[in-house]
Amino acid sequence: MAQREWENLNIDCLVEVFKWVGMESLLLSIPLVCKSWYKATLDPKCWQILVFPDIRCSEKLPRPMTMHFVHSYSLSWHHFPNASFAKFVVSRGQRSATSLVLPGICAYQALEYISDECPDLKFLGLSLDLLYHNGPVIANLISKWKNLQVLSIGHCYMLNEMFAQLRLHCKNFVGLIFCYSWIGHEEAFAIASMPKIKYLSFRKVHFHQNNLLMILQSCRELELLDLRDCSGFDYGNEIRKLASHIKTFRCERSSSSEEEDDYHYYAEEEQARLVYRKIM
């Protein structure tokens, strides 16, 4: 059998593979393999899913991936991604990005640039730190993403403000993902104010029975409800009845325990990718 020459693979096939490998590989590994692979990474379709590496303020030992990024591009730990790096990455997609996961630390200029250059965004992932430090900015920027369909958040800060923008500007919005959060009465009321929502995913979320009931009573068009690993409610007859019409309903490992886990408050990138593929 003849030896396979990887550099001669069809470029369209390479692009279909490379668009799923992630930002680190697209910037630091794949372009160094051969000229044809480098050429494939320049295709805008490889940059439609942008997951920026996260540098967390509380980390004493940053992840190897983020260290590689920072040292390779001589970036600042305190303002990453900065405007120049964001421009460099986002410009590769030629305004075609459809999925974006932002890190906890993000310079204001980078947020402005990203919002202007990603007009076709359908999926947006936001962490606790980003919402805490830039919540009002994010809420205002949502008006630029008129095609947004799914929002994944690691904290409920500025929820009402963001939802007001979603209702006003994002007519195709259908899905919410909450990871490592606490849903109180105010947060549940905000979610219930989105009655046309079709997809709700709660992972490692704590909320009381009445708050879950409020959401189920208002969001009657749900097609997917994920309550796996959640706590604070009893999966009894009342919830079963309200959720009986939902096509996909998951509640494994959920419990009525009032003890909250030691949540990390960060939306898991892989979870966001999986839900994005399932919904979109």
Buried (B, 14 or more C-beta within 10 A) or exposed (E): EEEEEEEEBEBEEBBBEBBEBBBBBBBBBBBEEBEBBEEBBEBBBBBBBBBBBBBBEEEEEBEEBBBBBBEEBEBEEEBBBBBBBBBEBBEBBEEBBBBBBBBBBBBEBBBBBBBEBBEBBBBBBBBBBBBBBBBEBBBBBBBBBBBBBBBBBBBBBBBEBBBBBBEEBBEEBBBBBBBBBBBBEEBBBBBBBBEEBBBBBBBBBBBBBEBBBBBBEBBEEBBBBBBBBBBBBEBEEBBEEBBEEBEEBBBEEBBEEEEEEEBBBBBBBEBBBEBBEEBE
